[in-house]
Amino acid sequence: MSENIFGYVRVSSKDQNTDRQQIAMREFGVAEKNIFTDKQSGKDFDRPAYRRLVRKIRPGDTLVIKSIDRLGRNYEEILEQWRLLTKEKRAAIVVLDMPLLDTRKGRDLTGTLIADIVLQLLSYVAQTERELIRQRQAEGIAAAKARGVQFGRPPKQLPDNYGDVLREWEAGRISARSAGASLGVSHKTFLRWAGTSLRA
């Protein structure tokens, strides 16, 4: 039985265009009937076309993708799918945007080993970059807070009659619940406002 060449195309939403990936598949020589397309996010692998494709792939077949992120949203998923396809399914993978990620190279150990090393390296770089982004965000938020930048919803504007109601409450003539009702807020909000007023 001859080996098959399959192509997998994915875009993250229904209105995104698959033309660029489809053209790349055809230029590589993937037959139209062997191109599988999903139009949904890669946050999980509950993707009908991808699942059909994986079931169809046999040892010796080749899977062509435009870029490595077509296999998943993060490198843990990408590595898992790479292992499934190359080790369990014993298929070759060709990543068009990254010629080093081509396990067809004579199907020898060196070619596969190089692809695995490159993938692990990419995974490490991507993970490090994600951690750096999170660290920069945390540092940015801390610096902004130190400058007095307020986060979250802006505080509710105090009603015009707040001062009068506050004085009534402070004099003990009305309860916090009545004060809140007069101002159109909960008694907890009123008490928070009152606490702020007392500290000011």
N, C-alpha and C positions, 0 to 999 in steps of 0.2 A: 504494500500500500504506500503511495507517494506521500511525502510530507506536505502539510498544508501551511500556508502563510496567512495568519489572521491579523487584523488591525483592530485596535480599540480606540474609540473616540469618546471623550467626555467633556461636556461643558457644565457649568455650575447652575445654570438656570434655563428655563424653557425658551426664553427669548434670545439667548446667546447663539451666535452663528458657529456652525461646525465646519464651514467651508475650508478654512485654512488647514485643519487637521485632515479632512477628507482628501484634499488635493495632495497632501504629503503622502497619504496612504497609497493613492493611485500611482503617484510618481515612483514609489518604492516597488510597485508591482503587485499590491494586494488587490485581489478580485473584489468587485463590488459586493458580491454575496458573502464575502468573508470579513466585511467591515461591520463591527458591532458598535452601536452608538447609544450612550446614555445622556439624558439631559436633566441631570439633577446633581445636587452637591455630593461631594465625596466624603461627607462626615461619617457615613457608615457604608458597609458593603452590601446593603440591601438594594442592589441595582440590578434590575432584570436582565439587561443586555450583558452586563459583566458576568453574571451568574451563568447565563446560557453559554457564553464564550468559554468559561473555565470548564464547564461540563464537556464541551466539544473538543478541547485541546487534548492531543495524544502525544506520547513520547516522540521526540524528533520534530514536532511542529515548531513554528516560529511565531512569536507575538510581536507585532510592531506597534509602538506608541510614539507620539510626537515628543512628549516630555515626561520625565519621571513622575511628576505630580499627578499624572492621569491615573496612576494606580491608587492614590489615596490622598487624604488631607494632611497627614503628618507622617513623619518618617518611620514611626513604629508600624503603622499600617502598611506603608510601602515596603518595608523590610519583610513583613509577614507575607505579603502577596508575592514578593520576589522569591522568597524561600519556597512557597507553595508551587509556583510556576516552574522554577528551575530545578528544585530538588524532588518534590513529590510528583509533579507532572512530567518532569524531565524534558521540558520545552526550552527553546532558546528565546531570549528577549533582545529586541533591538530598540534602543532609544534614539530616535532620529536627531534630537537636539544635542546629544552627548555621545559621540562615536565610541568613546571608551566603554560605554555601557552596551556592549554588543557581545553576547555570549555565543555567537555563531562561530567566532574565530577558529575554524577548524575543529570546533567542539572539543578543544584540548583543555587540559587542566589549567594551563597558564592563563588562557583567555578568560575562563570562568573565574579564576582566582583574582585576576586584575579587576574584573567587573564587580566582584564581591567587595574587594578592598575599596574601590572608588565609591560604591554605594554606602559602605560603613562610614567612610570619610565624610561624604555628603550629609549623612545622618547626623554625625557629630557636629559638623559646622552649623547645620540648621537648628539643632537643639541648643547649641551655644548662643546662636543669634537670638533665638526666642527668649533665652534667659537674660541676655543683655538688654533686650527690648523691655522686658518686665522690670529689670533693675533700673533702667533709665526712666521708665514711667514712674516708679516708686520715688526715685530721687527728685524727679520733676514736680511731683505732687507735694513732697515734703518741702521743697524750696518755695513753691507757690504758697503753701500754708504759712511758712515762715514770713513771707511778704504780706500776709494778711488776706490772701485770696480766699474767698468763701466757696466751698463746694456744696453740691446738693441744691435743693430747691431754695429760692430766695425766701427770706423770712416774710411772713404775712404782715401786711401793712396794719398798723394799729388803728382801730376805728376812732372817729373824732371824739366820741364820748368816753374814750378809755380812761382819761385822767379823772373824770367825775366818778366813774364806776370804781376805779382803784381806791379813791379816797373814801368812798362809802364802805368798801370792803375792809380797808385798813382801820376804819373807825368801828368795825364790827357790826355795822348796821345791816349788811347783807352777807350771804354765804358765797363761797367761791362758785358754787353751782349757779346761783342767781346772777352773779357777776358775769359768768360765762354766757348764760342765756341772754342777758342784756346786750352783750357784745356780739352775739351770734356765733360763739365758738364753744368748744367743750370746756369744762371747768379745769381740765388738765392744761389746755392751751393757755387759759387765763392765768393759772398758777405759774406757768413757765414765764409768761410775760411779766407777771408781778415779781418773780424772782430776779429777772433781768433788770427790772426797774429799780429794785432794792439795791442791786449790786452797782448800778450805774452812778 
